[in-house]
Every structure is written in structure tokens, then in C-alpha cells.
Amino acid sequence: MATAYVLINCELGSEESIIDRLRGLEGVVEVHGTFGAYDILAKIESPRVEALRETITWKIRKIEKIRSTLTLMGIEGQA
């Protein structure tokens, strides 16, 4: 199972609507609002790394009012 953590910066006041949209995406298993440099943390899982990349690139990053993302890919086999 491929895992990624996506740190998200969004426009002020759009956090709740983006969190709701993220929760509706296939592969998104956790979403948390955060304090600090990023506004939202999302955990994404997929059986294939390519499917994970597609979700991040074509679904998450295209959500309106997301300004930027930082993706941290998990290393398979390290828990």
C-alpha cells in the first residue's frame, strides 16, 4: 500500500469547504485542520504509487482555493 501525506495551504476562510471536499475523495483516509505553516494535513493511501500521484495531481491540487501543497511520500516497508 502506497501512502502519502499532503500538507496544504489554502485561501483564508476556505479550510472547512476544502476539508469537506477532501473527505469525499477516494483514497483520502484522514484529513485534519492544522495550526502552523500549513492549513490542512491529508493522508492518502492507494495500492499503486501511480494512482496516488494521480489523486494528488489531478484531484487534490485542482481543488479551488488551494494555493499550494507539499507531498511527503511514505517509504514502503518502514513503519
Contacts in CASP RR format, 6 or more apart in sequence:
PFRMAT RR
TARGET T0000
AUTHOR 0000-0000-0000
METHOD contacts of the structure
MODEL  1
MATAYVLINCELGSEESIIDRLRGLEGVVEVHGTFGAYDILAKIESPRVE
ALRETITWKIRKIEKIRSTLTLMGIEGQA
1 45 0 8 1.000
1 46 0 8 1.000
1 47 0 8 1.000
1 76 0 8 1.000
2 45 0 8 1.000
2 46 0 8 1.000
2 47 0 8 1.000
2 48 0 8 1.000
2 49 0 8 1.000
2 51 0 8 1.000
2 52 0 8 1.000
2 73 0 8 1.000
2 74 0 8 1.000
2 76 0 8 1.000
3 43 0 8 1.000
3 44 0 8 1.000
3 45 0 8 1.000
3 52 0 8 1.000
3 73 0 8 1.000
3 74 0 8 1.000
4 43 0 8 1.000
4 44 0 8 1.000
4 52 0 8 1.000
4 56 0 8 1.000
4 71 0 8 1.000
4 72 0 8 1.000
4 73 0 8 1.000
4 74 0 8 1.000
5 41 0 8 1.000
5 42 0 8 1.000
5 43 0 8 1.000
5 44 0 8 1.000
5 71 0 8 1.000
5 72 0 8 1.000
5 74 0 8 1.000
6 41 0 8 1.000
6 42 0 8 1.000
6 43 0 8 1.000
6 44 0 8 1.000
6 56 0 8 1.000
6 60 0 8 1.000
6 69 0 8 1.000
6 70 0 8 1.000
6 71 0 8 1.000
6 72 0 8 1.000
7 37 0 8 1.000
7 38 0 8 1.000
7 40 0 8 1.000
7 41 0 8 1.000
7 69 0 8 1.000
7 70 0 8 1.000
7 71 0 8 1.000
7 72 0 8 1.000
8 18 0 8 1.000
8 38 0 8 1.000
8 39 0 8 1.000
8 40 0 8 1.000
8 41 0 8 1.000
8 42 0 8 1.000
8 60 0 8 1.000
8 66 0 8 1.000
8 68 0 8 1.000
8 69 0 8 1.000
9 37 0 8 1.000
9 38 0 8 1.000
9 39 0 8 1.000
9 66 0 8 1.000
9 67 0 8 1.000
9 68 0 8 1.000
9 69 0 8 1.000
10 18 0 8 1.000
10 39 0 8 1.000
10 40 0 8 1.000
10 65 0 8 1.000
10 66 0 8 1.000
10 67 0 8 1.000
11 65 0 8 1.000
11 67 0 8 1.000
14 65 0 8 1.000
15 33 0 8 1.000
15 39 0 8 1.000
15 40 0 8 1.000
17 65 0 8 1.000
18 40 0 8 1.000
18 63 0 8 1.000
18 65 0 8 1.000
18 66 0 8 1.000
19 31 0 8 1.000
19 33 0 8 1.000
19 40 0 8 1.000
21 63 0 8 1.000
22 28 0 8 1.000
22 31 0 8 1.000
22 40 0 8 1.000
22 42 0 8 1.000
22 60 0 8 1.000
22 63 0 8 1.000
23 31 0 8 1.000
25 55 0 8 1.000
25 59 0 8 1.000
25 60 0 8 1.000
26 55 0 8 1.000
27 44 0 8 1.000
27 45 0 8 1.000
27 46 0 8 1.000
27 55 0 8 1.000
28 42 0 8 1.000
28 43 0 8 1.000
28 44 0 8 1.000
28 55 0 8 1.000
29 43 0 8 1.000
29 44 0 8 1.000
29 45 0 8 1.000
30 41 0 8 1.000
30 42 0 8 1.000
30 43 0 8 1.000
31 40 0 8 1.000
31 41 0 8 1.000
31 42 0 8 1.000
31 43 0 8 1.000
32 40 0 8 1.000
32 41 0 8 1.000
32 42 0 8 1.000
33 39 0 8 1.000
33 40 0 8 1.000
33 41 0 8 1.000
34 40 0 8 1.000
34 41 0 8 1.000
38 70 0 8 1.000
42 60 0 8 1.000
44 52 0 8 1.000
44 55 0 8 1.000
44 56 0 8 1.000
44 60 0 8 1.000
45 52 0 8 1.000
46 52 0 8 1.000
46 55 0 8 1.000
49 73 0 8 1.000
52 73 0 8 1.000
56 69 0 8 1.000
56 71 0 8 1.000
60 66 0 8 1.000
60 69 0 8 1.000
61 69 0 8 1.000
END
